[in-house]
Amino acid sequence: MTPAIILMDSTDGREPVLDRPREDRRVQGAPLRRTWTLHEAGPVSAGVWECEVGRWRIVFPAGRQEYFHVLQGRVRLHGPAGFTEITRGQGGVIPPGFEGEFEVLEPVRKQFVLVDVAG
């Protein structure tokens, strides 16, 4: 049997997982984050993520990376070489081992794909 295609454009009828950045990682605010994981298979998970304005430190393990595409809003990732701003219609990759800060400048909704591999 062929598996069904997972559509990434709808969260209708699904309850998100709610959380906030850990207190020890917060730089500005305590934004509410909503995550809808729509697909999980082996080392890959994908879904939709929303977040209020705020900023916090992130540390990606050596074996984790994320591709994301911003559907609405604006984010800025701060790293050792400066910052990169990503807005509606743009995508980006957070590479394995990245350490920096994730800043939501305008309430954001994005699609994400996380890949965990041995690091």
C-alpha positions as CSV (number, residue, x, y, z in Angstrom):
1,M,0.0,0.0,0.0
2,T,1.4,3.4,-1.0
3,P,1.5,5.9,1.9
4,A,-0.6,9.1,1.6
5,I,0.9,12.5,0.8
6,I,0.9,14.8,3.8
7,L,-0.4,18.3,3.1
8,M,1.4,21.0,5.0
9,D,-1.1,23.8,4.5
10,S,-3.8,22.9,7.0
11,T,-3.9,22.5,10.8
12,D,-7.7,22.4,10.9
13,G,-9.1,20.3,13.7
14,R,-5.7,19.5,15.2
15,E,-4.7,20.7,18.6
16,P,-1.2,22.3,18.8
17,V,1.4,21.6,21.4
18,L,1.8,24.9,23.4
19,D,5.1,26.0,25.0
20,R,7.4,29.0,25.7
21,P,11.2,29.2,25.5
22,R,12.9,27.9,28.6
23,E,13.4,30.7,31.1
24,D,17.1,30.3,31.1
25,R,17.2,30.9,27.3
26,R,14.9,33.9,27.1
27,V,16.5,37.2,25.9
28,Q,13.3,39.2,25.3
29,G,9.7,38.3,26.3
30,A,8.2,34.9,26.9
31,P,6.4,34.2,23.6
32,L,3.8,31.6,23.3
33,R,4.7,29.0,20.6
34,R,2.2,26.6,18.9
35,T,3.5,23.5,17.1
36,W,1.5,21.2,14.9
37,T,3.6,18.1,14.0
38,L,1.9,16.7,10.9
39,H,4.5,14.1,10.0
40,E,7.0,11.9,11.8
41,A,9.0,9.1,10.2
42,G,12.4,7.9,11.3
43,P,14.7,10.9,11.6
44,V,12.3,13.4,9.9
45,S,9.5,15.4,11.5
46,A,7.5,18.2,9.8
47,G,4.7,20.5,10.5
48,V,3.6,24.1,11.2
49,W,4.8,26.4,13.9
50,E,3.5,29.8,15.1
51,C,5.1,32.2,17.6
52,E,4.5,35.6,19.2
53,V,7.2,38.3,19.2
54,G,10.2,37.5,21.4
55,R,13.8,36.4,21.3
56,W,15.7,33.4,22.9
57,R,18.9,31.5,22.6
58,I,19.0,28.3,20.5
59,V,21.5,25.5,20.4
60,F,21.2,22.8,17.7
61,P,22.9,19.5,18.4
62,A,25.5,18.3,15.9
63,G,23.0,15.8,14.4
64,R,20.0,18.1,14.0
65,Q,19.1,20.5,11.2
66,E,16.0,22.4,10.2
67,Y,14.6,23.7,6.9
68,F,11.7,26.2,7.3
69,H,9.6,28.4,5.1
70,V,7.9,31.5,6.5
71,L,4.2,31.8,5.6
72,Q,3.6,35.0,7.5
73,G,5.6,37.3,9.7
74,R,9.3,38.0,10.1
75,V,12.2,36.3,12.0
76,R,15.8,37.0,12.5
77,L,18.5,34.4,13.3
78,H,21.5,35.8,15.1
79,G,24.8,33.9,14.8
80,P,28.5,34.4,15.2
81,A,28.7,36.1,11.7
82,G,25.8,38.5,12.3
83,F,22.2,38.0,11.6
84,T,19.9,36.8,8.8
85,E,16.4,38.1,8.4
86,I,13.7,35.8,6.8
87,T,10.3,37.1,5.9
88,R,7.1,35.8,4.3
89,G,7.8,33.7,1.2
90,Q,11.4,33.0,2.2
91,G,13.0,29.9,3.6
92,G,16.1,29.1,5.5
93,V,18.2,26.2,6.9
94,I,19.4,26.1,10.5
95,P,22.5,23.9,10.1
96,P,23.7,21.2,12.6
97,G,25.6,22.6,15.5
98,F,24.2,26.2,15.1
99,E,24.3,28.3,18.3
100,G,22.7,31.7,18.4
101,E,19.4,33.5,19.0
102,F,16.1,33.2,17.3
103,E,14.1,36.4,17.2
104,V,10.5,36.8,16.1
105,L,10.1,40.4,14.9
106,E,6.4,40.0,13.8
107,P,4.1,37.1,14.8
108,V,5.2,34.2,12.6
109,R,3.8,31.1,11.0
110,K,6.1,28.8,9.3
111,Q,6.4,25.3,7.9
112,F,9.3,23.2,9.2
113,V,11.2,20.0,8.5
114,L,13.5,18.7,11.2
115,V,16.1,16.0,10.4
116,D,18.0,14.2,13.1
117,V,21.0,12.2,12.0
118,A,23.9,10.7,13.9
119,G,26.2,13.5,14.7
